């Protein structure tokens, strides 16, 4: 009876047909056949009956006119079925009429036999009669009965369950969706609508229990990470305390430890309490929404100051406990050996509940010297970054399906409306949305060393975003565009050119390694109109073989890259492909500054070049510590010095430049600032007209010119 235009899939699903694919792909659908329905079950979570009758009844009972539910004023499908105004229908009328049309005994079906009064939703957002329709099964759906022609009587069965699609997050938040287990927003109908996202029902989390049986023969002690099976839900996890060989306390712990989908009275059984011949059980008493993983901690109180601790300031400490993870900060121990403050740094973690108590353990790590470790209580949380609570009080957690369904900045409200001709004043600041996406992507169940997980991908779709006040990419998170050239991040001109680095990899305050904070397939375009001292990309801790992968940097009034210190010990900082383009007038020299106990690798046609007049600056400056290697076509163009090595402080650095191409507009390819330096090697080097391959400042002499087919050291 119904024809679905892809953009308005949400409307028909809400009315009572099964969940509809936003991108119909069944043969025969599309512009060549405008009168077809393509029901699908993409991410099963509720039956079709719940997505139709209960949904409409709940909404109308709440006093919401049906036309407002859909967001399309012209929509009067219910009215066309019962001969009246849909907005005036009462719940009883819906039950008496609508539920007769959409059977209550099947998992899903379209209306019964009807001649020429069938309707479809046209491009004009209005309903039109058609003489015949065709129903085609989408993914996960089977059909039976008469599924084409003027007299439809077609049963649409979704063996699992279906998901409801809605126009936007705002539309979803205005409804009572408690009958569903998952929804999807179609998205991008309006800039910043937070669409295109998947959300799962966060209800059915356990809030209180009773220990039903304590088990038998269990090993005395306290064990974290105990999983429980049984009941209607999933993922309950707790810390179990055993005394006298029976469980005496069960306290939920770990990210999402309260589980989802349970019902009161469910009995759950532990699966791995050590030593038990019979595992303990508990009964679910009360339930609520699970804590949002993307609601982050912004306030703590000291619930236990500890005792005997060694005075000092301790960076990058992560207290453990509660039902969240990822909280990290700076601990201050006063002269009395107690904790005086805890300063939150980084993302603020996620998944915690107000009142959670956290302590410092070996994984935190433990604070040195303490006879009693300090503890914290979660005092306040930010509003969730993308998740929401609907009109009926049900929480909806944003989730990533991975791969093509990784979370992206538009789902968090990014508009991507920067246009060079209009400048910053004509664009929306997408910084808050991108920061929210990055923080959400970072959430996991730390620590990896203990079998946990963390990190993900935040996608920048094709388009240009204005970003003010910089970005911080957490450890194990990749900020990825669609293509280099297609996904552009433009820094605000108002950002302080001396104080605001555009993108920081890892939390610079934590003073430990930030593995795999990565940028990939992006264009970074700087801001400002006077020369500054900040950088487009900065880190003091990230470690990855592909830290920057196919990233183009137009630095404008900043340098391109700065890496220093190297917290966490020696590792690698790799730049794979891409380019750095300084502004010949505004950019500071050098464009890239590298120092610290690291190995730096630039490869696969990495290029530093300047358009227009020749730049008098230096592309890459190497400070003390570590090693450096350029290979496989990395090269410099139209500037004074490609690689400047200042080994005057710290241990000498080995510099290896392999198979590189210079340019006739480069004066010196390598400049060595100290006479004592050894281990600078060029191999398979194509000078391409460079005036001097290797220049030694101490003797003011060029020691190599021309091509170097083999290996030469200087």
Legacy VTK file of the C-alpha trace (Angstrom):
# vtk DataFile Version 3.0
C-alpha trace
ASCII
DATASET POLYDATA
POINTS 714 float
0.000 0.000 0.000
2.872 2.379 0.624
5.726 3.652 -1.464
8.811 4.933 0.365
11.128 7.682 -0.778
14.561 6.993 0.704
14.835 10.310 2.523
11.625 9.670 4.451
12.145 6.066 5.495
11.604 7.053 9.098
8.073 8.231 8.433
6.740 4.951 7.148
8.512 2.845 9.713
6.915 4.948 12.427
3.505 4.389 10.835
3.748 0.660 11.007
5.437 -0.952 8.083
8.674 -2.732 8.881
11.967 -0.878 9.119
12.902 0.537 5.763
16.328 0.807 4.242
17.448 4.378 3.733
19.125 3.229 0.540
16.788 0.796 -1.281
18.812 -1.541 -3.416
16.311 -4.235 -4.394
15.943 -4.703 -8.127
13.166 -2.626 -9.639
13.153 0.160 -7.057
14.226 3.696 -7.633
13.223 6.332 -10.124
12.194 3.714 -12.686
9.628 2.216 -10.294
8.278 4.824 -7.898
5.636 2.570 -6.407
7.560 0.025 -4.386
8.229 -0.687 -0.733
11.565 -2.090 0.416
11.272 -3.346 3.977
14.545 -4.327 5.606
15.833 -5.484 8.964
19.332 -3.950 9.056
20.114 -3.916 12.793
17.473 -6.055 14.452
16.096 -4.769 17.661
12.291 -4.744 17.834
9.388 -6.436 16.095
7.353 -4.593 13.518
4.281 -4.436 15.717
6.213 -2.482 18.357
7.481 -0.159 15.658
3.940 0.609 14.549
0.972 0.350 16.884
2.734 0.855 20.213
4.796 3.691 18.819
1.777 5.559 17.455
-0.379 4.871 20.513
2.271 6.135 22.899
2.847 9.283 20.885
-0.825 10.152 20.530
-1.509 9.319 24.165
1.164 11.859 25.037
-0.845 14.490 23.195
1.436 14.752 20.162
-0.546 15.265 16.922
0.366 12.580 14.448
1.433 15.133 11.849
3.930 16.478 14.379
5.278 13.004 15.079
6.340 12.601 11.493
7.415 16.168 10.926
5.507 16.245 7.621
2.367 18.405 7.820
0.899 16.807 4.690
1.021 13.307 6.151
-2.458 11.915 6.933
-2.095 8.198 6.396
-4.090 7.186 9.448
-6.810 9.588 8.427
-6.956 8.047 4.978
-7.398 4.586 6.494
-10.222 5.421 8.899
-11.752 8.350 7.024
-10.882 10.992 9.589
-8.180 13.393 10.742
-5.191 11.414 11.999
-4.198 14.130 14.442
-7.561 13.777 16.196
-7.350 10.005 16.693
-7.471 8.704 20.246
-5.481 5.679 21.425
-8.720 3.660 21.382
-9.363 4.601 17.766
-5.837 3.647 16.874
-6.320 0.250 18.502
-9.692 -0.283 16.805
-8.628 0.770 13.328
-4.894 0.979 12.825
-4.206 -2.336 14.541
-6.767 -4.056 12.370
-4.908 -2.972 9.269
-1.505 -3.935 10.630
-2.068 -7.402 12.038
-1.039 -8.196 15.591
-0.319 -11.838 14.855
2.482 -11.517 12.321
5.926 -10.050 12.673
4.950 -7.491 10.031
2.589 -7.041 7.129
1.253 -4.391 4.776
-2.464 -3.518 4.584
-4.860 -6.092 3.191
-6.426 -6.153 -0.328
-7.192 -2.727 -1.718
-7.808 -1.626 -5.276
-6.746 1.786 -6.572
-6.608 3.589 -3.238
-3.018 2.666 -2.504
-0.748 5.561 -1.622
2.901 6.491 -1.895
4.963 9.419 -0.609
6.063 11.623 -3.486
8.884 14.103 -3.908
6.410 16.868 -3.058
6.123 15.365 0.466
2.442 14.506 -0.167
0.581 11.208 -0.517
-0.678 10.103 -3.953
-2.924 7.268 -5.135
-1.435 4.703 -7.521
-3.075 1.833 -9.389
-0.507 -0.761 -8.439
2.520 -1.308 -6.241
5.334 -3.803 -5.881
6.767 -4.913 -2.543
10.363 -6.153 -2.642
12.203 -7.732 0.270
15.257 -5.965 1.561
18.064 -7.392 3.695
16.895 -9.878 6.329
13.231 -9.870 5.220
11.049 -12.535 3.581
7.727 -12.053 1.744
4.658 -14.238 1.302
1.260 -13.728 -0.287
0.393 -11.331 -3.090
3.199 -8.793 -3.191
2.505 -6.923 -6.461
-0.435 -5.594 -8.385
-3.540 -3.648 -7.399
-4.782 -6.131 -4.767
-1.949 -6.381 -2.282
-2.080 -8.940 0.517
1.600 -9.345 1.279
3.086 -10.483 4.580
6.500 -9.019 5.345
8.389 -11.107 7.905
11.536 -9.967 9.667
12.791 -13.144 11.415
14.875 -11.198 13.884
13.789 -7.749 14.758
13.894 -4.376 13.095
15.126 -0.930 13.811
13.262 2.340 13.603
14.650 5.119 11.428
13.978 8.736 12.311
14.717 12.018 10.608
17.136 13.398 13.209
18.307 13.080 16.802
16.080 16.002 17.780
13.050 14.227 16.305
13.937 11.067 18.206
14.390 12.896 21.500
10.865 14.324 21.222
9.257 10.856 21.146
8.681 7.962 23.519
10.694 5.154 21.923
10.669 2.772 24.872
9.238 -0.075 22.771
12.351 -0.227 20.606
15.827 -1.567 21.207
17.660 0.482 18.575
17.054 3.401 16.259
18.882 5.079 13.424
18.749 8.720 12.411
18.739 9.340 8.674
20.477 12.631 9.102
21.804 15.642 7.258
18.347 16.950 6.317
19.421 20.073 8.181
22.977 21.179 8.982
24.038 20.005 12.405
21.042 17.719 12.958
23.238 14.928 14.339
21.901 12.434 11.828
23.203 9.253 10.312
23.859 7.676 13.714
22.971 4.399 15.410
21.638 4.397 18.974
20.848 1.479 21.281
18.293 1.400 24.087
20.140 1.990 27.349
17.323 0.786 29.616
17.332 -2.445 31.581
20.590 -1.717 33.414
20.719 -3.226 36.885
20.607 -0.707 39.732
20.100 -3.021 42.750
20.286 -6.764 43.464
19.995 -9.350 46.196
22.540 -12.141 46.534
20.393 -15.234 46.019
22.985 -17.918 46.725
26.579 -17.418 47.776
27.903 -20.465 45.956
29.998 -23.188 47.557
33.702 -23.881 47.872
34.781 -20.489 46.502
38.260 -19.104 47.120
38.274 -16.340 49.719
39.182 -12.867 48.447
37.971 -10.170 46.103
37.943 -10.766 42.326
37.119 -8.156 39.684
35.827 -8.835 36.174
33.349 -11.591 37.074
30.751 -12.103 34.340
27.186 -13.302 34.920
24.824 -15.214 32.643
21.074 -15.656 32.603
18.074 -13.355 32.535
16.789 -11.320 29.618
19.792 -9.003 29.268
23.507 -9.099 28.629
26.964 -7.980 29.814
26.520 -7.847 33.609
29.975 -7.707 35.215
30.932 -7.285 38.850
33.552 -7.512 41.561
32.771 -10.418 43.887
33.965 -10.663 47.494
34.158 -14.155 49.017
34.474 -14.863 52.744
34.048 -18.262 54.350
34.001 -19.827 50.833
30.734 -18.037 49.873
30.073 -14.745 48.093
29.215 -12.020 50.563
29.164 -9.003 48.236
28.609 -8.423 44.513
29.412 -4.896 43.286
29.062 -3.951 39.616
32.264 -2.731 37.989
33.820 -2.056 34.623
32.507 -0.087 31.650
28.880 -1.061 31.130
29.089 -3.474 34.066
25.412 -3.035 34.985
24.471 -4.559 31.656
21.449 -3.850 29.469
18.064 -5.379 28.748
17.395 -7.115 32.075
14.024 -7.295 33.827
13.199 -7.325 37.532
13.301 -10.829 39.001
15.942 -12.120 36.588
18.336 -14.542 38.285
21.952 -14.390 37.099
24.764 -16.852 37.743
28.485 -16.092 37.944
30.705 -17.929 35.479
34.243 -17.508 36.767
34.506 -16.886 40.530
37.718 -18.764 41.450
37.448 -22.100 43.206
33.649 -22.406 43.318
32.140 -25.855 42.915
28.806 -24.026 42.661
28.882 -20.444 41.379
27.075 -17.613 43.250
23.801 -16.132 41.943
21.899 -12.893 42.399
18.373 -11.639 41.711
17.706 -8.347 39.913
15.629 -6.006 42.085
15.518 -2.655 40.285
16.518 -1.308 36.879
17.267 1.987 35.139
19.186 3.494 32.250
22.835 2.507 31.954
25.288 5.402 32.337
26.060 7.092 29.027
29.516 6.187 27.780
29.880 9.651 26.263
28.948 11.543 29.455
32.335 12.474 30.840
33.539 13.353 34.293
33.996 17.051 34.993
34.169 16.980 38.772
35.413 14.725 41.588
35.708 14.975 45.349
38.367 13.423 47.553
36.529 10.714 49.477
39.703 9.249 51.017
42.888 11.308 51.274
45.098 8.250 51.843
48.021 8.131 54.244
51.785 7.889 54.203
52.084 8.887 50.543
55.259 10.436 49.161
54.682 14.196 48.645
54.814 15.396 45.066
52.882 15.922 41.834
52.034 12.794 39.828
50.978 13.066 36.189
48.765 10.721 34.187
47.266 8.686 37.032
44.051 6.726 36.362
41.969 5.698 39.396
39.975 2.496 38.929
36.550 1.384 40.086
32.929 2.230 39.414
31.241 1.332 36.131
33.229 3.595 33.799
36.774 3.894 32.503
39.367 6.287 31.137
39.423 8.965 33.851
42.939 10.355 34.109
44.531 13.285 35.849
47.195 14.894 38.001
47.482 13.882 41.659
48.924 16.298 44.202
50.211 14.843 47.500
50.815 17.423 50.207
53.466 17.520 52.888
51.309 15.456 55.234
51.343 12.483 52.883
47.703 12.844 51.835
46.058 13.734 48.515
45.111 17.396 48.383
43.771 17.502 44.826
43.039 15.553 41.654
43.003 17.583 38.426
41.176 15.952 35.503
43.068 15.972 32.201
42.371 14.472 28.799
38.904 13.236 27.904
37.353 12.751 31.336
36.655 9.090 30.630
33.150 7.748 30.139
30.480 5.422 31.463
30.726 6.493 35.096
27.771 6.972 37.433
27.468 9.786 39.950
28.722 8.516 43.301
31.124 5.930 41.838
34.135 5.559 44.142
37.541 5.135 42.491
40.874 4.194 44.046
44.495 4.007 42.899
45.958 0.547 42.253
48.939 -0.968 40.482
47.251 -0.217 37.142
46.694 3.462 38.034
49.605 3.203 38.908
49.635 3.188 42.692
50.790 6.437 44.265
54.296 5.927 45.709
54.766 5.352 49.420
51.096 5.220 50.452
50.150 3.067 53.426
46.559 3.658 52.289
45.858 4.672 48.709
43.622 7.746 48.212
40.130 7.492 46.683
37.831 9.751 44.651
34.072 10.053 44.233
32.502 11.062 40.898
30.728 14.336 41.700
29.556 15.648 38.320
29.288 14.623 34.671
28.973 16.511 31.397
25.839 16.069 29.324
26.351 13.194 26.853
28.185 14.178 23.688
25.658 12.593 21.300
23.518 10.148 23.277
20.183 11.379 24.593
17.129 10.613 26.724
13.800 10.459 24.894
10.480 11.949 25.981
9.581 8.751 27.830
12.789 8.760 29.897
14.587 6.005 27.974
18.303 6.572 27.393
19.751 6.067 23.901
23.499 5.404 23.609
25.278 6.266 20.355
27.186 3.262 19.031
29.584 2.554 16.208
29.007 -0.364 13.884
32.614 -0.126 12.681
34.035 0.122 9.191
31.861 2.313 6.986
29.660 2.900 10.034
32.376 4.455 12.228
31.100 7.495 14.081
31.586 10.768 12.225
31.642 14.436 13.112
28.219 15.141 11.578
26.602 12.784 14.059
27.842 15.140 16.762
26.492 18.252 15.043
29.266 19.339 12.672
27.982 21.469 9.792
31.039 21.590 7.472
30.052 24.901 5.894
33.397 26.688 5.633
33.830 28.456 2.290
37.010 30.414 1.606
35.158 33.278 -0.067
33.034 33.862 3.051
35.903 33.382 5.482
35.571 32.469 9.152
32.649 34.853 9.695
30.453 32.901 7.308
31.043 29.485 8.873
29.967 27.526 11.935
32.634 26.517 14.449
32.691 22.710 14.173
35.313 22.452 16.928
32.891 21.373 19.683
31.366 18.672 17.460
34.754 17.283 16.415
36.036 17.297 19.995
32.895 15.413 21.033
33.450 12.834 18.280
37.091 12.347 19.293
36.227 11.924 22.952
33.423 9.508 22.162
35.758 7.460 19.956
38.229 7.156 22.820
35.888 5.336 25.190
36.721 1.751 26.028
37.445 -0.629 28.856
41.004 0.153 29.889
43.631 -1.129 30.341
44.870 -3.116 27.338
47.585 -4.609 29.511
44.798 -6.224 31.552
42.853 -7.459 28.521
40.762 -4.306 28.040
40.262 -2.198 24.967
40.040 1.449 24.007
39.999 3.778 21.065
38.268 3.998 17.716
37.843 6.133 14.611
36.295 9.583 14.233
35.495 10.216 10.565
35.562 13.593 8.833
33.264 13.273 5.786
34.048 15.192 2.616
33.624 18.893 3.257
35.371 21.780 4.994
35.032 22.491 8.716
36.025 25.623 10.586
37.672 24.677 13.891
38.392 27.110 16.720
40.463 26.481 19.885
42.263 23.408 18.587
41.700 19.656 18.806
43.221 16.891 20.917
43.334 13.358 19.508
43.358 10.839 22.396
45.518 7.719 22.479
44.310 4.886 20.234
42.020 7.224 18.271
42.302 7.947 14.549
40.908 11.169 13.111
40.295 10.110 9.518
38.990 11.882 6.445
37.432 10.355 3.347
40.288 11.444 1.102
43.167 13.891 1.346
41.674 16.861 -0.423
38.075 15.907 0.301
38.150 16.332 4.093
39.422 19.739 5.206
39.882 21.209 8.682
40.466 24.967 8.640
41.840 26.632 11.777
40.165 29.822 13.002
42.088 33.014 12.285
41.241 34.132 15.828
43.253 31.330 17.462
46.386 32.620 19.163
49.269 31.947 16.760
51.739 31.688 19.654
49.708 29.624 22.132
47.238 27.433 20.196
48.568 24.392 18.375
45.897 23.272 15.914
45.947 19.518 16.614
47.638 17.914 19.626
48.256 14.164 19.494
47.799 12.648 22.941
47.243 14.503 26.205
50.335 16.685 26.744
49.671 16.945 30.491
49.738 13.223 31.256
53.500 12.739 30.778
53.242 9.174 29.456
52.993 7.567 26.054
49.926 8.090 23.874
50.041 5.141 21.523
48.417 5.463 18.102
46.922 8.936 18.193
46.731 9.193 14.397
45.746 11.617 11.626
44.820 10.123 8.255
43.581 11.375 4.854
43.102 15.022 5.827
43.913 18.561 4.780
44.852 20.884 7.655
44.705 24.561 6.756
46.111 27.100 9.190
44.761 30.430 10.348
46.164 33.782 11.400
47.686 36.801 9.704
50.930 37.332 11.647
53.835 34.940 12.140
53.511 32.843 15.297
55.387 30.151 17.210
52.669 27.484 17.519
52.295 24.455 15.238
49.620 22.774 13.174
50.426 19.364 14.708
52.073 18.995 18.130
52.884 16.094 20.434
55.182 15.219 23.287
54.075 11.609 23.638
52.368 9.918 20.704
53.912 6.743 19.297
52.928 5.202 15.967
54.606 4.069 12.776
51.908 6.010 10.872
51.293 9.042 13.066
50.454 11.173 10.037
49.225 9.150 7.075
48.521 11.015 3.838
47.982 14.387 5.519
48.504 17.726 3.757
49.393 20.691 5.987
49.127 24.302 4.819
50.621 25.986 7.840
49.993 29.703 7.047
51.172 31.505 10.234
52.364 28.398 12.123
54.913 25.661 11.746
53.750 22.310 10.362
54.854 19.751 12.978
56.550 19.858 16.361
57.500 16.787 18.390
59.473 17.020 21.607
60.420 15.132 24.794
58.957 11.694 24.010
57.242 10.685 27.249
56.972 6.926 27.638
60.363 5.978 26.243
61.800 5.381 22.786
59.439 4.465 20.011
58.494 5.696 16.545
56.889 8.763 15.002
56.111 8.076 11.358
54.958 10.404 8.596
53.693 8.500 5.577
52.983 10.475 2.422
51.459 13.935 2.471
53.072 17.339 2.484
53.950 20.454 4.452
53.454 23.761 2.656
54.748 26.786 4.582
53.667 30.285 3.659
56.714 32.082 2.255
55.824 35.257 4.143
54.016 34.220 7.352
55.312 30.769 8.336
58.064 30.512 10.981
61.248 28.587 10.291
61.827 25.707 10.690
58.550 24.210 9.449
59.092 20.887 11.236
60.872 20.578 14.600
61.776 17.116 15.900
63.572 16.235 19.121
63.358 13.730 21.944
64.087 10.070 22.463
62.366 8.852 19.315
62.849 7.452 15.856
61.391 9.740 13.191
60.575 8.415 9.730
59.371 10.408 6.715
58.568 8.286 3.687
56.446 7.536 0.623
56.806 10.847 -1.187
56.510 13.110 1.847
57.162 16.608 0.567
57.952 20.001 2.051
57.584 22.683 -0.570
56.796 26.355 -0.934
54.882 27.862 -3.821
55.722 31.311 -5.114
59.016 32.989 -4.214
61.722 30.831 -2.679
61.421 30.528 1.114
64.503 31.418 3.151
63.519 28.952 5.864
64.345 25.375 6.879
62.022 22.425 6.295
63.100 20.047 9.092
65.128 20.791 12.209
66.527 17.876 14.219
67.306 18.471 17.861
68.911 16.208 20.434
68.140 12.534 20.888
66.666 9.794 18.755
67.222 8.901 15.132
65.860 10.268 11.901
65.261 8.715 8.503
63.851 10.023 5.227
63.277 7.497 2.482
61.334 6.430 -0.601
61.004 9.728 -2.387
60.606 12.173 0.484
61.899 15.514 -0.694
62.067 19.305 -0.335
61.457 22.045 -2.869
61.901 25.821 -3.164
63.523 26.535 0.204
66.930 27.196 1.744
67.629 24.071 3.847
65.862 20.713 3.777
67.290 19.049 6.926
69.104 21.029 9.605
70.804 18.941 12.277
71.700 20.723 15.508
73.457 18.128 17.658
74.995 20.646 20.033
73.139 19.241 23.055
72.345 15.659 23.972
73.420 12.477 22.269
74.260 12.564 18.554
71.470 11.618 16.213
71.830 9.246 13.292
70.390 10.766 10.153
69.724 8.493 7.202
68.366 9.869 3.949
67.607 7.163 1.418
66.439 7.450 -2.206
65.419 11.097 -2.003
64.937 13.721 -4.652
66.080 17.271 -4.098
65.244 20.300 -6.183
67.275 22.966 -7.933
65.655 25.591 -5.697
67.118 24.008 -2.507
70.422 25.510 -1.311
71.470 22.854 1.210
69.890 19.449 1.561
71.522 18.618 4.909
73.133 21.215 7.147
75.220 19.880 10.077
75.594 22.432 12.841
78.382 20.735 14.932
81.723 19.345 13.831
81.588 16.351 16.193
78.509 14.811 14.622
78.900 11.505 12.811
76.450 9.048 11.345
74.707 11.308 8.829
74.204 9.104 5.794
72.884 9.640 2.269
72.095 6.642 0.098
70.642 6.446 -3.383
70.342 10.223 -3.285
69.257 12.190 -6.352
70.394 15.788 -5.967
68.400 17.024 -8.963
70.452 20.215 -9.022
70.613 20.932 -5.279
73.489 23.354 -4.714
74.978 21.427 -1.771
74.028 17.958 -0.531
75.783 18.203 2.851
76.980 21.441 4.404
79.039 21.672 7.632
78.497 24.893 9.513
81.590 24.465 11.720
83.893 24.611 8.709
81.576 26.668 6.499
82.074 24.121 3.759
80.027 21.984 1.399
81.304 18.406 1.667
79.063 16.733 -0.924
77.484 17.654 -4.245
75.816 15.731 -7.031
74.057 12.390 -7.019
75.038 9.698 -4.511
74.224 6.256 -5.940
75.611 4.258 -3.008
75.963 4.977 0.709
78.020 7.913 1.961
78.386 9.038 5.569
79.428 12.453 6.813
LINES 1 715
714 0 1 2 3 4 5 6 7 8 9 10 11 12 13 14 15 16 17 18 19 20 21 22 23 24 25 26 27 28 29 30 31 32 33 34 35 36 37 38 39 40 41 42 43 44 45 46 47 48 49 50 51 52 53 54 55 56 57 58 59 60 61 62 63 64 65 66 67 68 69 70 71 72 73 74 75 76 77 78 79 80 81 82 83 84 85 86 87 88 89 90 91 92 93 94 95 96 97 98 99 100 101 102 103 104 105 106 107 108 109 110 111 112 113 114 115 116 117 118 119 120 121 122 123 124 125 126 127 128 129 130 131 132 133 134 135 136 137 138 139 140 141 142 143 144 145 146 147 148 149 150 151 152 153 154 155 156 157 158 159 160 161 162 163 164 165 166 167 168 169 170 171 172 173 174 175 176 177 178 179 180 181 182 183 184 185 186 187 188 189 190 191 192 193 194 195 196 197 198 199 200 201 202 203 204 205 206 207 208 209 210 211 212 213 214 215 216 217 218 219 220 221 222 223 224 225 226 227 228 229 230 231 232 233 234 235 236 237 238 239 240 241 242 243 244 245 246 247 248 249 250 251 252 253 254 255 256 257 258 259 260 261 262 263 264 265 266 267 268 269 270 271 272 273 274 275 276 277 278 279 280 281 282 283 284 285 286 287 288 289 290 291 292 293 294 295 296 297 298 299 300 301 302 303 304 305 306 307 308 309 310 311 312 313 314 315 316 317 318 319 320 321 322 323 324 325 326 327 328 329 330 331 332 333 334 335 336 337 338 339 340 341 342 343 344 345 346 347 348 349 350 351 352 353 354 355 356 357 358 359 360 361 362 363 364 365 366 367 368 369 370 371 372 373 374 375 376 377 378 379 380 381 382 383 384 385 386 387 388 389 390 391 392 393 394 395 396 397 398 399 400 401 402 403 404 405 406 407 408 409 410 411 412 413 414 415 416 417 418 419 420 421 422 423 424 425 426 427 428 429 430 431 432 433 434 435 436 437 438 439 440 441 442 443 444 445 446 447 448 449 450 451 452 453 454 455 456 457 458 459 460 461 462 463 464 465 466 467 468 469 470 471 472 473 474 475 476 477 478 479 480 481 482 483 484 485 486 487 488 489 490 491 492 493 494 495 496 497 498 499 500 501 502 503 504 505 506 507 508 509 510 511 512 513 514 515 516 517 518 519 520 521 522 523 524 525 526 527 528 529 530 531 532 533 534 535 536 537 538 539 540 541 542 543 544 545 546 547 548 549 550 551 552 553 554 555 556 557 558 559 560 561 562 563 564 565 566 567 568 569 570 571 572 573 574 575 576 577 578 579 580 581 582 583 584 585 586 587 588 589 590 591 592 593 594 595 596 597 598 599 600 601 602 603 604 605 606 607 608 609 610 611 612 613 614 615 616 617 618 619 620 621 622 623 624 625 626 627 628 629 630 631 632 633 634 635 636 637 638 639 640 641 642 643 644 645 646 647 648 649 650 651 652 653 654 655 656 657 658 659 660 661 662 663 664 665 666 667 668 669 670 671 672 673 674 675 676 677 678 679 680 681 682 683 684 685 686 687 688 689 690 691 692 693 694 695 696 697 698 699 700 701 702 703 704 705 706 707 708 709 710 711 712 713
